[in-house]
């Protein structure tokens, strides 16, 4: 079945194509993928099964997209799940748009936007697809590619900077690179061409700095006239973080100590309550004075517990 949206997409980028009814499935080279834009070579079985159900219900499928391959075969650009479902249903043909294009970059670009159009999921995944395409074709039009993938130029530029930064870090400090979050890498990306980047990454990792702290430090480093001053800024940052961490450690120690006191107060209150309950069961007129004393003791323990809890909240804040 024809797909007007796909036709409009192909026309928009100047691709010449022909609609063919019942192109033999046996002539499709579904395994040949010059550029695996989906990044997941295996088919999604749930998707294939859902398409099979649609076929069994008599629904017509949209045409797949192919280009000329080798030895009278066609390379499948879009529609791998549909073809798999048709093959499992013992169908011999599939409607297809046969695109007249042989330039590898143009074919990969077509494959990119067709698969994105068909549904590649999250923005992160689309960014990743486009990142690989631009790494393969560094002179491609970034704005055009971003537009076809439903992304902004600034977002894909950010992704490319992140990748460049990670490449440097993976080469110099692979262990540290794996531990950094995307936000931390983005914050350090302005320094991707500077020699102090690996040192900064190690400091960020060891000091457990936040991405906001890293951005502030990077702003200072980028304004530094030389590496020596940059290293001084990093050293000053390390000293400040150590001071903060020591203070935090002391606070944590105090909190743990108070938490121990709270547990003791809770145990005392529980024991006193149990003692009173036991006394109440064996109550005799002569024991009235002792029971009142036990109740008073419980009341005092609860008050102490309440105050300890208030103190613990104050320290935690």
C-alpha positions as a printed NumPy array, in Angstrom:
array([[  0.   ,   0.   ,   0.   ],
       [  1.263,   3.466,  -0.869],
       [  2.393,   5.753,   1.943],
       [  1.931,   9.455,   1.193],
       [  4.091,  10.546,   4.113],
       [  7.029,   8.46 ,   2.919],
       [  6.554,   9.757,  -0.627],
       [  6.56 ,  13.338,   0.633],
       [  9.746,  12.68 ,   2.627],
       [ 11.544,  11.217,  -0.361],
       [ 10.403,  14.042,  -2.646],
       [ 11.438,  16.661,  -0.101],
       [ 15.07 ,  15.542,  -0.367],
       [ 15.005,  15.094,  -4.118],
       [ 15.072,  11.281,  -4.282],
       [ 13.632,   9.675,  -7.435],
       [ 11.572,   6.589,  -6.782],
       [  9.045,   4.189,  -8.3  ],
       [  6.2  ,   2.366,  -6.567],
       [  6.238,  -1.366,  -7.288],
       [  3.433,  -3.755,  -6.367],
       [  4.423,  -7.141,  -4.991],
       [  8.186,  -6.945,  -5.291],
       [  9.445, -10.543,  -4.727],
       [ 10.615, -10.946,  -1.135],
       [ 13.229, -13.429,  -2.354],
       [ 14.966, -10.597,  -4.24 ],
       [ 15.475,  -8.519,  -1.07 ],
       [ 18.892,  -8.44 ,   0.566],
       [ 17.616,  -7.701,   4.057],
       [ 20.919,  -8.591,   5.724],
       [ 23.08 ,  -6.087,   3.883],
       [ 23.219,  -2.877,   5.894],
       [ 25.907,  -0.439,   4.847],
       [ 24.938,   1.662,   7.855],
       [ 22.967,   0.118,  10.705],
       [ 21.088,   3.22 ,  11.792],
       [ 18.934,   1.384,  14.321],
       [ 22.025,   0.21 ,  16.225],
       [ 20.162,  -3.001,  17.096],
       [ 20.735,  -5.671,  14.462],
       [ 18.116,  -8.037,  15.882],
       [ 14.455,  -7.68 ,  15.038],
       [ 11.955,  -6.906,  17.77 ],
       [  9.883, -10.07 ,  18.011],
       [  6.911,  -8.277,  19.576],
       [  6.799,  -5.877,  16.621],
       [  7.026,  -8.706,  14.088],
       [  4.267, -10.628,  15.878],
       [  2.006,  -7.552,  15.959],
       [  2.487,  -7.07 ,  12.206],
       [  1.735, -10.757,  11.616],
       [ -1.536, -10.32 ,  13.507],
       [ -2.404,  -7.322,  11.3  ],
       [ -1.707,  -9.382,   8.182],
       [ -3.921, -12.208,   9.466],
       [ -6.673,  -9.645,  10.092],
       [ -6.494,  -8.626,   6.45 ],
       [ -4.854,  -5.22 ,   6.894],
       [ -2.626,  -3.886,   4.115],
       [  0.921,  -2.882,   5.023],
       [  2.642,   0.303,   3.929],
       [  5.277,  -0.116,   1.247],
       [  8.891,  -0.716,   2.254],
       [ 11.799,   1.272,   0.776],
       [ 14.624,  -0.342,  -1.221],
       [ 17.563,   0.626,  -3.425],
       [ 19.331,  -1.367,  -6.129],
       [ 21.824,  -3.88 ,  -4.758],
       [ 24.12 ,  -6.4  ,  -6.42 ],
       [ 23.218,  -9.239,  -8.794],
       [ 19.56 ,  -8.362,  -9.296],
       [ 18.874,  -7.867,  -5.582],
       [ 17.377,  -4.985,  -3.662],
       [ 18.816,  -3.583,  -0.427],
       [ 16.111,  -2.995,   2.177],
       [ 16.35 ,   0.473,   3.738],
       [ 13.098,   0.6  ,   5.67 ],
       [ 10.64 ,  -2.166,   6.528],
       [ 12.687,  -5.035,   8.004],
       [  9.955,  -5.984,  10.474],
       [  7.26 ,  -5.886,   7.802],
       [  9.281,  -8.108,   5.475],
       [  9.993, -10.573,   8.301],
       [  6.294, -10.751,   9.19 ],
       [  5.288, -11.281,   5.544],
       [  7.891, -14.019,   5.118],
       [  6.614, -15.837,   8.223],
       [  3.111, -15.639,   6.81 ],
       [  4.416, -17.328,   3.628],
       [  3.776, -14.254,   1.474],
       [  5.939, -13.985,  -1.633],
       [  5.674, -10.26 ,  -2.393],
       [  5.73 ,  -6.851,  -0.734],
       [  4.801,  -3.381,  -1.985],
       [  7.932,  -1.259,  -2.26 ],
       [  9.313,   2.135,  -3.192],
       [ 12.332,   1.491,  -5.394],
       [ 14.642,   4.48 ,  -5.03 ],
       [ 17.056,   5.379,  -7.819],
       [ 20.176,   6.248,  -5.801],
       [ 23.683,   4.779,  -5.663],
       [ 25.692,   7.351,  -3.662],
       [ 26.556,   5.709,  -0.295],
       [ 26.158,   8.896,   1.735],
       [ 22.806,   9.691,   0.145],
       [ 21.623,   6.134,   0.769],
       [ 22.731,   6.233,   4.401],
       [ 21.085,   9.63 ,   4.858],
       [ 17.857,   8.213,   3.44 ],
       [ 18.105,   5.203,   5.716],
       [ 18.682,   7.542,   8.671],
       [ 15.599,   9.711,   8.274],
       [ 13.379,   6.812,   7.155],
       [ 14.138,   4.803,  10.284],
       [ 13.771,   7.873,  12.481],
       [ 10.453,   8.587,  10.769],
       [  9.339,   4.984,  11.302],
       [ 10.02 ,   5.361,  15.01 ],
       [ 13.34 ,   5.071,  16.836],
       [ 12.011,   5.984,  20.266],
       [ 13.538,   8.563,  22.569],
       [ 15.345,  11.768,  21.733],
       [ 18.539,  10.262,  23.177],
       [ 18.34 ,   7.396,  20.706],
       [ 17.754,   9.709,  17.736],
       [ 20.709,  11.823,  18.849],
       [ 22.841,   8.69 ,  19.02 ],
       [ 21.807,   7.609,  15.508],
       [ 22.626,  11.012,  14.087],
       [ 25.904,  11.132,  15.999],
       [ 27.102,   7.955,  14.296],
       [ 26.009,   9.256,  10.907],
       [ 27.916,  12.523,  11.365],
       [ 30.995,  10.662,  12.573],
       [ 30.889,   8.647,   9.374],
       [ 30.198,  11.697,   7.221],
       [ 31.789,  14.673,   9.051],
       [ 31.101,  17.079,   6.157],
       [ 27.356,  16.404,   6.103],
       [ 24.963,  19.294,   6.66 ],
       [ 24.311,  19.152,  10.422],
       [ 21.272,  21.44 ,  10.307],
       [ 19.624,  19.395,   7.546],
       [ 20.318,  16.091,   9.307],
       [ 19.02 ,  17.408,  12.629],
       [ 15.847,  18.677,  10.959],
       [ 15.159,  15.301,   9.311],
       [ 15.592,  13.573,  12.665],
       [ 13.29 ,  15.969,  14.488],
       [ 16.139,  17.504,  16.469],
       [ 17.569,  20.989,  16.855],
       [ 20.995,  21.927,  15.549],
       [ 22.073,  22.981,  19.038],
       [ 21.104,  19.619,  20.525],
       [ 23.096,  17.59 ,  18.001],
       [ 26.054,  19.993,  18.281],
       [ 25.962,  19.348,  22.018],
       [ 25.937,  15.601,  21.388],
       [ 28.946,  15.839,  19.051],
       [ 30.889,  17.904,  21.618],
       [ 30.041,  15.332,  24.266],
       [ 31.345,  12.574,  22.01 ],
       [ 34.591,  14.455,  21.321],
       [ 35.063,  15.007,  25.065],
       [ 34.429,  11.344,  25.837],
       [ 36.893,  10.285,  23.117],
       [ 39.66 ,  12.286,  24.807],
       [ 38.759,  10.989,  28.269],
       [ 38.466,   7.362,  27.137],
       [ 41.939,   7.644,  25.648],
       [ 43.577,   9.3  ,  28.698],
       [ 41.47 ,   8.094,  31.648],
       [ 39.15 ,   5.227,  30.618],
       [ 38.238,   4.325,  34.2  ],
       [ 37.227,   7.879,  35.07 ],
       [ 35.36 ,   8.341,  31.77 ],
       [ 33.   ,   5.447,  32.547],
       [ 32.056,   6.941,  35.921],
       [ 31.047,  10.377,  34.622],
       [ 27.437,  11.298,  33.976],
       [ 26.249,  12.926,  30.764],
       [ 25.742,  16.212,  32.647],
       [ 29.348,  16.165,  33.89 ],
       [ 30.731,  15.462,  30.404],
       [ 28.623,  18.269,  28.916],
       [ 29.916,  20.653,  31.592],
       [ 33.531,  19.765,  30.708],
       [ 33.08 ,  19.797,  26.91 ],
       [ 34.408,  23.398,  26.477],
       [ 37.785,  21.998,  27.603],
       [ 37.831,  19.05 ,  25.166],
       [ 40.868,  20.491,  23.342],
       [ 42.79 ,  21.482,  26.5  ],
       [ 45.48 ,  19.368,  28.164],
       [ 43.958,  19.88 ,  31.631],
       [ 40.763,  17.964,  30.737],
       [ 41.9  ,  14.553,  32.091],
       [ 43.113,  16.188,  35.322],
       [ 39.795,  17.946,  35.761],
       [ 37.877,  14.722,  35.089],
       [ 39.877,  12.905,  37.769],
       [ 39.156,  15.697,  40.269],
       [ 35.438,  15.674,  39.429],
       [ 35.376,  11.92 ,  39.972],
       [ 37.338,  11.909,  43.239],
       [ 35.7  ,  14.963,  44.785],
       [ 32.175,  13.904,  43.733],
       [ 31.552,  17.391,  42.356],
       [ 28.125,  18.329,  41.04 ],
       [ 27.625,  19.313,  37.385],
       [ 26.837,  22.882,  38.528],
       [ 30.165,  23.065,  40.374],
       [ 31.964,  21.719,  37.295],
       [ 30.348,  24.312,  35.022],
       [ 31.453,  27.103,  37.363],
       [ 35.006,  25.74 ,  37.5  ],
       [ 35.149,  25.317,  33.71 ],
       [ 34.102,  28.942,  33.243],
       [ 37.079,  29.986,  35.358],
       [ 39.461,  27.671,  33.508],
       [ 38.395,  28.878,  30.059],
       [ 39.204,  32.426,  31.122],
       [ 42.662,  31.408,  32.36 ],
       [ 45.52 ,  32.603,  30.135],
       [ 47.56 ,  29.382,  30.479],
       [ 47.565,  25.803,  31.805],
       [ 49.474,  26.774,  34.943],
       [ 46.711,  29.088,  36.12 ],
       [ 44.116,  26.495,  35.119],
       [ 45.829,  23.942,  37.341],
       [ 45.882,  26.455,  40.198],
       [ 42.121,  26.853,  39.871],
       [ 41.674,  23.088,  39.905],
       [ 43.937,  22.791,  42.971],
       [ 41.964,  25.49 ,  44.816],
       [ 38.731,  23.697,  43.917],
       [ 40.095,  20.413,  45.321],
       [ 41.048,  22.077,  48.635],
       [ 37.594,  23.652,  48.954],
       [ 35.833,  20.342,  48.205],
       [ 37.988,  18.523,  50.763],
       [ 37.034,  21.104,  53.382],
       [ 33.343,  20.683,  52.509],
       [ 33.614,  16.892,  52.584],
       [ 35.295,  16.977,  56.035],
       [ 32.496,  19.182,  57.343],
       [ 29.915,  16.869,  55.826],
       [ 31.678,  13.884,  57.379],
       [ 31.542,  15.499,  60.823],
       [ 27.844,  16.234,  60.38 ],
       [ 27.266,  12.63 ,  59.322],
       [ 29.119,  11.404,  62.429],
       [ 27.002,  13.59 ,  64.681],
       [ 23.863,  12.417,  62.94 ],
       [ 24.819,   8.746,  63.406],
       [ 25.583,   9.371,  67.081],
       [ 22.228,  11.042,  67.602],
       [ 20.501,   8.27 ,  65.668],
       [ 22.011,   5.801,  68.157],
       [ 20.575,   7.854,  71.019],
       [ 17.176,   7.861,  69.317],
       [ 17.27 ,   4.071,  69.012],
       [ 18.155,   3.742,  72.686],
       [ 15.291,   6.085,  73.671],
       [ 12.904,   4.107,  71.474],
       [ 14.003,   0.838,  73.075],
       [ 13.607,   2.34 ,  76.556],
       [ 10.112,   3.586,  75.727],
       [  9.141,   0.205,  74.316],
       [ 10.471,  -1.64 ,  77.352],
       [  8.732,   0.748,  79.759],
       [  5.445,   0.35 ,  77.889],
       [  5.755,  -3.436,  77.965],
       [  6.542,  -3.295,  81.678],
       [  3.462,  -1.161,  82.352],
       [  1.268,  -3.481,  80.314],
       [  2.552,  -6.469,  82.25 ],
       [  1.909,  -4.657,  85.544],
       [ -1.59 ,  -3.714,  84.459],
       [ -2.442,  -7.362,  83.867],
       [ -1.407,  -8.245,  87.407],
       [ -2.886,  -5.071,  88.938],
       [ -3.71 ,  -5.048,  92.597],
       [ -4.812,  -2.042,  94.734],
       [ -1.524,  -2.143,  96.61 ],
       [  0.393,  -1.771,  93.318],
       [ -1.28 ,   1.526,  92.332],
       [  1.666,   3.716,  93.357],
       [  4.18 ,   1.522,  91.465],
       [  2.009,   1.562,  88.295],
       [  1.765,   5.355,  88.318],
       [  5.524,   5.546,  88.625],
       [  5.949,   3.253,  85.613],
       [  3.551,   5.373,  83.553],
       [  5.5  ,   8.501,  84.502],
       [  8.727,   6.825,  83.394],
       [  7.164,   5.951,  80.007],
       [  5.925,   9.498,  79.553],
       [  9.407,  10.895,  80.2  ],
       [ 10.992,   8.465,  77.723],
       [  8.556,   9.474,  74.969],
       [  9.327,  13.154,  75.575],
       [ 13.039,  12.422,  75.323],
       [ 12.452,  10.492,  72.124],
       [ 10.475,  13.342,  70.585],
       [ 13.251,  15.822,  71.384],
       [ 15.915,  13.486,  69.964],
       [ 13.956,  13.155,  66.72 ],
       [ 13.624,  16.913,  66.416],
       [ 17.381,  17.274,  66.919],
       [ 18.12 ,  14.639,  64.284],
       [ 15.944,  16.407,  61.714],
       [ 17.689,  19.687,  62.479],
       [ 21.134,  18.168,  61.853],
       [ 20.027,  16.37 ,  58.687],
       [ 18.695,  19.644,  57.285]])
